[in-house]
């Protein structure tokens, strides 16, 4: 999650808006290489 805010967002053509972020963690071993999760952050085009 930290990389989204510190690396991706500053160079993206989007800016953060004041709303909720959603993190979805599926069942399974989160240490596994094929584990998947989702992060939804509220953004708008610059």
N, C-alpha and C positions, 0 to 999 in steps of 0.2 A: 504494500500500500504506500509506503514511504517513497518508492521510486516513481509512482504515478505523480505525486505532488512535487517532488524535488527534481525529477529528470524529464518526464514526459510533458507535463502541463506547461512549464515555462517555455518550451520550444514549439508547442502545438498552436494551432490557429484557433484555440478555444480558451475561454476564461471561466473560472469557477463562479458559480452563482450561489446565493444563500438558500440552500435547500438541503434535504437529507441525502446522504450517501447510503448506498445499500451494499452489503457484503453477503454473498450467498456461498455457504460452505456445504458441499454435498457430503453424504455418508462415505466412509472409506478412510483409508490410511493417508493422511495429508502429508506424509513423508515420502510417499510413493512417487516415482517419476511420472506416472500417468494420472495422478490426481488432478482434478479440475475444480476450480472455484470461479466465481464471478464477482466483479466489483463494478458497481454503477455509480458514477459520480455526476452531480448536476453541473453541466457546462452549457455554454452558448458560444456561438461563433463570435470571434473578435470583430 
